[in-house]
């Protein structure tokens, strides 16, 4: 695993600017004539949505960018717990293509896999009880967290570890000292949490805004 690049103290605007630059760079090396679009996978939860609001203000060729949730609660898109519904509301108006997860969908290689991390070390909806594997034969799994988070007590669809690792770059945005400590312990290989399994198998550049 490459040593993650830890960036401290960045606000939402700076993180959005960083993501915009990565998307511009990926589009530059992906000529429209050969590959018409790039893909990014993004997290749910409360942290990313202010960043999406900032990101939507950047002048990007959004029609060439498809946005995939890394996971979603199995609820209608207009439900308050739907990640894809909130992503769509923010990025579809500027022209991005929003791709809901299904159990049968085949994800592309992602230019950027942007992830959050829970206090139990889960990434996407790969909670510790789901025993995520880097050799998972499935690209997307239907999962039931245990325990169910009280703020979102729903089954989930989630990209698996191989799907997340099929990316040019990994990005984490983590808030709070407790989560940072869990992430840094995972970096050092001191746990077997989902985030540690992902990092141990990572071959690409990893950046963490903490």
Residue frames as qw, qx, qy, qz and C-alpha x, y, z in Angstrom:
[[0.000, 0.887, 0.463, 0.000, 0.00, 0.00, 0.00],
 [0.344, 0.513, -0.061, 0.784, 1.33, 3.46, -0.84],
 [0.252, -0.316, -0.536, 0.741, 1.62, 5.70, 2.21],
 [0.069, 0.816, 0.554, 0.150, -1.56, 7.81, 2.33],
 [0.224, 0.317, -0.035, 0.921, -1.21, 11.54, 1.94],
 [0.260, -0.654, -0.636, 0.315, -2.82, 13.11, 5.04],
 [0.110, 0.435, 0.129, 0.884, -4.17, 16.64, 4.57],
 [0.254, -0.476, -0.672, 0.507, -5.30, 18.40, 7.74],
 [0.040, -0.529, -0.281, 0.800, -7.64, 21.30, 8.28],
 [0.008, 0.083, 0.580, 0.811, -9.16, 21.53, 4.80],
 [0.435, 0.308, 0.412, -0.739, -12.64, 23.02, 4.58],
 [0.669, 0.432, 0.597, -0.100, -15.37, 21.88, 2.19],
 [0.441, 0.863, -0.075, -0.234, -14.37, 24.41, -0.47],
 [0.044, -0.687, 0.702, 0.183, -10.77, 23.23, -0.52],
 [0.527, -0.027, 0.849, 0.007, -11.79, 19.59, -0.73],
 [0.623, 0.652, 0.390, -0.184, -14.17, 20.38, -3.59],
 [0.280, 0.864, -0.344, -0.239, -11.40, 22.24, -5.42],
 [0.289, -0.448, 0.837, 0.122, -9.08, 19.24, -4.97],
 [0.609, 0.274, 0.742, -0.060, -11.70, 16.89, -6.40],
 [0.513, 0.812, 0.118, -0.250, -12.38, 19.25, -9.31],
 [0.078, 0.765, -0.591, -0.243, -8.68, 19.30, -10.19],
 [0.421, -0.175, 0.887, 0.070, -8.54, 15.49, -10.12],
 [0.615, 0.535, 0.560, -0.149, -11.56, 15.29, -12.41],
 [0.363, 0.871, -0.180, -0.279, -10.04, 17.81, -14.81],
 [0.129, -0.590, 0.772, 0.198, -6.80, 15.83, -14.89],
 [0.534, 0.094, 0.840, -0.013, -8.63, 12.56, -15.55],
 [0.569, 0.720, 0.338, -0.210, -10.62, 14.16, -18.36],
 [0.159, 0.841, -0.412, -0.312, -7.44, 15.57, -19.88],
 [0.136, -0.405, 0.885, 0.184, -5.83, 12.14, -20.18],
 [0.417, 0.318, 0.850, -0.052, -9.11, 10.62, -21.40],
 [0.099, 0.149, -0.385, -0.906, -9.79, 12.17, -24.80],
 [0.599, 0.268, 0.354, -0.666, -13.49, 12.41, -25.56],
 [0.623, 0.424, -0.462, -0.467, -13.00, 10.78, -28.93],
 [0.405, 0.222, -0.886, 0.047, -11.70, 7.54, -27.37],
 [0.289, -0.374, -0.824, 0.312, -13.53, 7.35, -24.01],
 [0.082, -0.657, -0.334, -0.671, -16.48, 9.73, -23.78],
 [0.486, -0.750, 0.014, -0.449, -16.75, 9.83, -20.01],
 [0.290, 0.270, -0.782, 0.480, -15.08, 9.13, -16.69],
 [0.653, -0.542, -0.466, -0.249, -16.69, 7.79, -13.54],
 [0.037, 0.400, -0.596, 0.695, -16.38, 8.71, -9.88],
 [0.567, -0.477, -0.668, -0.067, -17.90, 6.94, -6.90],
 [0.073, -0.499, 0.269, -0.821, -18.93, 9.05, -3.91],
 [0.186, -0.158, -0.869, 0.430, -20.07, 8.45, -0.34],
 [0.344, -0.687, -0.467, -0.438, -23.34, 9.13, 1.43],
 [0.510, -0.468, -0.462, 0.554, -23.94, 10.25, 4.98],
 [0.052, -0.946, -0.260, 0.188, -23.88, 13.89, 6.07],
 [0.468, -0.562, 0.258, 0.631, -20.26, 14.84, 5.35],
 [0.438, 0.064, 0.565, 0.696, -20.15, 14.87, 1.52],
 [0.233, 0.750, 0.598, 0.160, -23.25, 16.88, 0.66],
 [0.080, -0.933, 0.000, 0.351, -21.85, 20.34, 1.48],
 [0.372, -0.415, 0.598, 0.576, -18.82, 19.33, -0.61],
 [0.386, 0.431, 0.736, 0.352, -21.11, 18.35, -3.50],
 [0.108, 0.923, 0.338, -0.146, -22.71, 21.81, -3.27],
 [0.202, -0.786, 0.334, 0.480, -19.28, 23.40, -3.65],
 [0.452, -0.116, 0.750, 0.470, -18.22, 20.99, -6.39],
 [0.401, 0.646, 0.641, 0.104, -21.30, 21.80, -8.46],
 [0.074, 0.938, 0.043, -0.336, -20.07, 25.40, -8.83],
 [0.371, -0.478, 0.579, 0.547, -16.97, 24.34, -10.80],
 [0.601, 0.609, -0.189, -0.482, -16.94, 24.70, -14.56],
 [0.368, -0.260, 0.876, 0.171, -16.41, 21.08, -15.57],
 [0.468, 0.120, -0.615, -0.624, -17.65, 19.14, -18.60],
 [0.518, -0.135, 0.656, -0.532, -20.20, 17.47, -16.36],
 [0.849, 0.287, -0.053, -0.440, -21.83, 15.60, -19.25],
 [0.652, 0.433, -0.620, 0.067, -18.64, 13.50, -19.40],
 [0.007, -0.316, 0.782, -0.537, -18.74, 12.60, -15.71],
 [0.698, -0.344, -0.522, -0.350, -20.84, 9.79, -14.30],
 [0.193, -0.460, 0.583, -0.642, -21.39, 9.71, -10.55],
 [0.695, -0.176, -0.685, -0.127, -21.99, 6.44, -8.71],
 [0.571, -0.664, 0.264, -0.403, -22.92, 6.15, -5.05],
 [0.178, 0.409, -0.879, 0.169, -20.54, 3.85, -3.23],
 [0.082, -0.258, -0.940, 0.210, -23.55, 2.53, -1.38],
 [0.357, -0.258, -0.138, -0.887, -27.20, 3.30, -0.86],
 [0.375, 0.082, 0.747, -0.542, -30.04, 2.48, 1.43],
 [0.008, -0.249, -0.866, -0.433, -32.74, 0.40, -0.26],
 [0.141, 0.629, 0.510, -0.569, -35.42, 3.08, -0.22],
 [0.453, 0.771, 0.392, 0.217, -37.12, 5.15, -2.95],
 [0.499, 0.289, 0.006, 0.817, -35.01, 8.01, -4.33],
 [0.166, -0.673, -0.101, -0.714, -37.37, 10.58, -2.80],
 [0.749, -0.566, -0.330, 0.100, -36.88, 9.09, 0.68],
 [0.169, -0.946, 0.252, -0.115, -34.77, 11.26, 3.03],
 [0.706, -0.483, 0.496, 0.150, -32.38, 8.33, 3.55],
 [0.837, 0.453, 0.230, 0.202, -31.61, 7.89, -0.16],
 [0.460, -0.498, 0.302, 0.670, -28.04, 8.76, -1.06],
 [0.369, 0.220, 0.614, 0.662, -28.65, 8.70, -4.80],
 [0.037, 0.844, 0.512, 0.155, -31.62, 11.05, -4.49],
 [0.296, -0.890, -0.010, 0.348, -29.53, 13.65, -2.68],
 [0.475, -0.275, 0.502, 0.669, -26.62, 13.22, -5.08],
 [0.310, 0.507, 0.652, 0.471, -28.98, 13.59, -8.04],
 [0.060, -0.928, -0.362, 0.066, -30.49, 16.79, -6.62],
 [0.335, -0.804, 0.183, 0.455, -27.06, 18.40, -6.40],
 [0.318, -0.421, 0.624, 0.576, -25.16, 17.18, -9.46],
 [0.446, 0.440, 0.735, 0.259, -27.72, 16.26, -12.09],
 [0.201, 0.919, 0.265, -0.212, -28.74, 19.93, -12.61],
 [0.080, -0.795, 0.417, 0.433, -25.17, 20.76, -13.71],
 [0.657, 0.529, -0.412, -0.346, -25.17, 17.87, -16.20],
 [0.107, -0.393, 0.909, -0.094, -23.58, 14.92, -14.39],
 [0.716, -0.061, -0.575, -0.390, -24.96, 11.47, -15.04],
 [0.446, -0.400, 0.621, -0.506, -26.12, 9.80, -11.82],
 [0.598, 0.128, -0.759, -0.225, -26.03, 5.99, -11.77],
 [0.713, -0.426, 0.285, -0.478, -28.09, 4.21, -9.08],
 [0.064, -0.346, 0.935, -0.040, -26.77, 0.90, -7.78],
 [0.890, -0.010, -0.077, -0.450, -28.49, -2.38, -8.57],
 [0.762, -0.362, 0.536, 0.016, -27.42, -5.90, -7.75],
 [0.830, 0.310, 0.402, 0.230, -26.81, -6.69, -11.42],
 [0.301, 0.948, -0.103, -0.028, -25.02, -3.52, -12.53],
 [0.850, 0.057, -0.004, 0.523, -21.39, -3.66, -13.69],
 [0.199, -0.921, 0.029, 0.335, -19.36, -0.73, -12.36],
 [0.629, 0.713, -0.178, 0.252, -16.65, 0.85, -14.51],
 [0.650, -0.087, -0.266, 0.707, -13.11, 1.59, -13.45],
 [0.165, -0.942, -0.281, 0.078, -13.36, 4.76, -11.40],
 [0.404, 0.668, -0.188, 0.596, -11.12, 7.76, -11.93],
 [0.044, -0.387, 0.549, -0.739, -11.63, 8.47, -8.23],
 [0.579, -0.443, -0.682, -0.063, -13.18, 6.40, -5.45],
 [0.106, -0.469, 0.319, -0.817, -14.19, 8.86, -2.74],
 [0.613, -0.335, -0.715, 0.035, -15.04, 7.24, 0.58],
 [0.401, -0.684, 0.267, -0.548, -16.06, 8.10, 4.08],
 [0.479, 0.078, -0.836, 0.255, -15.48, 5.87, 7.09],
 [0.620, -0.638, -0.252, -0.381, -17.68, 5.03, 10.04],
 [0.329, -0.707, 0.501, -0.374, -16.61, 4.87, 13.64],
 [0.880, -0.177, 0.432, -0.090, -16.62, 1.07, 13.37],
 [0.304, -0.439, 0.688, 0.492, -14.21, 1.20, 10.41],
 [0.608, 0.461, 0.643, 0.065, -16.81, 0.52, 7.72],
 [0.006, -0.352, 0.395, 0.848, -16.44, 1.90, 4.20],
 [0.408, -0.119, -0.597, -0.680, -19.38, 2.25, 1.81],
 [0.763, -0.351, 0.101, -0.533, -21.84, -0.20, 3.46],
 [0.761, 0.172, -0.604, 0.166, -19.16, -2.79, 4.09],
 [0.530, -0.690, 0.259, -0.419, -19.71, -3.04, 7.84],
 [0.104, -0.492, 0.852, -0.147, -17.55, -5.35, 9.97],
 [0.668, 0.038, 0.660, -0.342, -20.36, -7.94, 10.23],
 [0.773, 0.560, 0.001, -0.299, -20.45, -8.29, 6.41],
 [0.737, -0.318, 0.500, 0.325, -16.88, -9.64, 6.33],
 [0.554, 0.797, -0.094, -0.219, -15.85, -7.84, 3.12],
 [0.804, -0.171, 0.432, 0.371, -13.23, -9.59, 1.00],
 [0.051, 0.675, -0.395, -0.621, -10.80, -8.27, -1.57],
 [0.023, -0.115, 0.893, 0.434, -11.52, -11.36, -3.69],
 [0.489, 0.397, 0.553, -0.546, -15.30, -10.92, -3.60],
 [0.336, 0.179, 0.765, 0.520, -16.66, -12.27, -6.92],
 [0.117, 0.806, 0.573, 0.086, -19.51, -9.76, -6.89],
 [0.288, 0.366, 0.045, 0.884, -19.23, -6.10, -7.85],
 [0.367, -0.378, 0.100, -0.844, -22.28, -5.02, -5.83],
 [0.301, -0.186, -0.914, 0.197, -23.81, -6.72, -2.80],
 [0.507, -0.613, -0.211, -0.567, -27.06, -6.38, -0.90],
 [0.428, 0.101, -0.696, 0.567, -26.13, -6.22, 2.77],
 [0.513, -0.753, -0.318, -0.262, -27.72, -5.85, 6.19],
 [0.159, 0.551, -0.534, 0.622, -25.61, -3.94, 8.72],
 [0.757, -0.506, -0.410, -0.045, -25.59, -5.44, 12.21],
 [0.146, 0.587, 0.667, -0.436, -26.39, -3.55, 14.27],
 [0.271, 0.695, 0.474, 0.468, -28.60, -1.45, 12.00],
 [0.210, 0.050, -0.179, 0.960, -27.71, 2.22, 12.39],
 [0.071, 0.588, 0.690, -0.415, -30.69, 3.84, 14.15],
 [0.154, 0.601, -0.045, -0.783, -30.56, 6.88, 11.87],
 [0.528, 0.420, -0.485, -0.556, -30.87, 4.68, 8.76],
 [0.551, -0.163, 0.793, -0.203, -32.24, 1.22, 9.63],
 [0.773, 0.505, -0.030, -0.382, -32.35, -0.16, 6.12],
 [0.851, 0.042, 0.398, 0.339, -30.73, -2.88, 4.04],
 [0.005, 0.797, -0.306, -0.520, -28.08, -1.52, 1.69],
 [0.855, 0.464, 0.083, 0.218, -26.58, -1.97, -1.73],
 [0.337, -0.834, 0.330, 0.284, -22.83, -1.47, -1.71],
 [0.601, 0.650, -0.464, 0.035, -19.89, -1.60, -4.04],
 [0.939, -0.297, -0.043, 0.169, -17.58, -4.37, -2.89],
 [0.476, -0.697, 0.321, 0.429, -13.88, -4.03, -2.10],
 [0.580, 0.073, 0.565, 0.582, -12.80, -5.15, -5.61],
 [0.259, 0.800, 0.437, 0.318, -15.06, -2.51, -7.17],
 [0.237, -0.964, 0.008, 0.122, -13.67, 0.23, -4.94],
 [0.576, -0.504, 0.448, 0.462, -10.11, -0.89, -5.61],
 [0.549, 0.388, 0.542, 0.504, -10.75, -0.78, -9.37],
 [0.026, 0.983, 0.176, -0.043, -9.95, 2.92, -9.32],
 [0.578, 0.583, -0.176, 0.543, -7.11, 5.22, -10.23],
 [0.129, 0.359, -0.447, 0.809, -7.10, 6.97, -6.88],
 [0.455, -0.556, -0.690, 0.087, -8.69, 6.65, -3.43],
 [0.028, -0.461, 0.170, -0.870, -9.93, 9.62, -1.42],
 [0.412, -0.512, -0.715, 0.238, -11.13, 9.64, 2.18],
 [0.120, -0.554, 0.090, -0.819, -12.80, 12.54, 3.94],
 [0.601, -0.359, -0.676, 0.231, -12.89, 11.84, 7.68],
 [0.195, -0.714, 0.083, -0.668, -14.10, 14.12, 10.45],
 [0.722, -0.626, 0.084, -0.283, -13.10, 13.84, 14.10],
 [0.060, -0.668, 0.727, -0.148, -10.12, 12.69, 16.13],
 [0.715, -0.132, 0.647, -0.229, -11.62, 9.29, 16.95],
 [0.848, 0.490, 0.182, -0.081, -12.15, 8.38, 13.31],
 [0.362, 0.814, -0.451, 0.056, -8.72, 9.66, 12.40],
 [0.369, -0.524, 0.749, -0.167, -7.17, 7.37, 15.02],
 [0.827, 0.155, 0.520, -0.147, -9.05, 4.39, 13.54],
 [0.694, 0.717, -0.060, -0.028, -7.89, 5.32, 10.04],
 [0.124, 0.790, -0.590, 0.112, -4.27, 5.74, 11.08],
 [0.593, -0.306, 0.727, -0.158, -4.31, 2.39, 12.92],
 [0.847, 0.405, 0.330, -0.096, -5.70, 0.82, 9.73],
 [0.438, 0.835, -0.333, -0.002, -2.86, 2.44, 7.76],
 [0.116, -0.636, 0.745, -0.163, -0.40, 0.73, 10.07],
 [0.625, 0.073, -0.751, -0.198, -2.10, -2.64, 9.68],
 [0.033, -0.174, 0.763, -0.621, -3.18, -2.72, 13.32],
 [0.590, 0.182, 0.498, -0.610, -6.74, -3.86, 12.69],
 [0.196, 0.123, 0.895, 0.382, -8.77, -6.12, 10.44],
 [0.330, 0.594, 0.413, -0.606, -11.60, -3.63, 9.96],
 [0.642, 0.630, 0.421, 0.119, -13.06, -3.11, 6.48],
 [0.187, 0.967, -0.164, -0.052, -11.05, 0.09, 6.02],
 [0.413, -0.625, 0.638, 0.178, -7.86, -1.79, 6.94],
 [0.715, 0.174, 0.652, 0.182, -8.61, -4.52, 4.40],
 [0.493, 0.845, 0.200, 0.055, -9.16, -1.90, 1.72],
 [0.027, -0.931, 0.357, 0.074, -5.96, -0.02, 2.54],
 [0.612, -0.397, 0.660, 0.181, -3.88, -3.20, 2.73],
 [0.672, 0.327, 0.614, 0.253, -4.93, -4.10, -0.80],
 [0.286, 0.928, 0.082, -0.223, -4.64, -0.58, -2.26],
 [0.734, 0.058, 0.299, 0.607, -2.12, -0.12, -5.03],
 [0.260, 0.722, 0.278, 0.578, -3.10, 3.40, -6.03],
 [0.136, 0.292, -0.295, 0.900, -2.53, 6.83, -4.50],
 [0.387, -0.644, -0.658, 0.058, -4.53, 7.34, -1.29],
 [0.069, 0.365, -0.165, 0.913, -5.38, 10.79, 0.07],
 [0.366, -0.595, -0.698, 0.157, -7.17, 11.47, 3.35],
 [0.074, -0.560, 0.055, -0.824, -8.60, 14.83, 4.35],
 [0.530, -0.385, -0.694, 0.299, -8.77, 14.65, 8.13]]
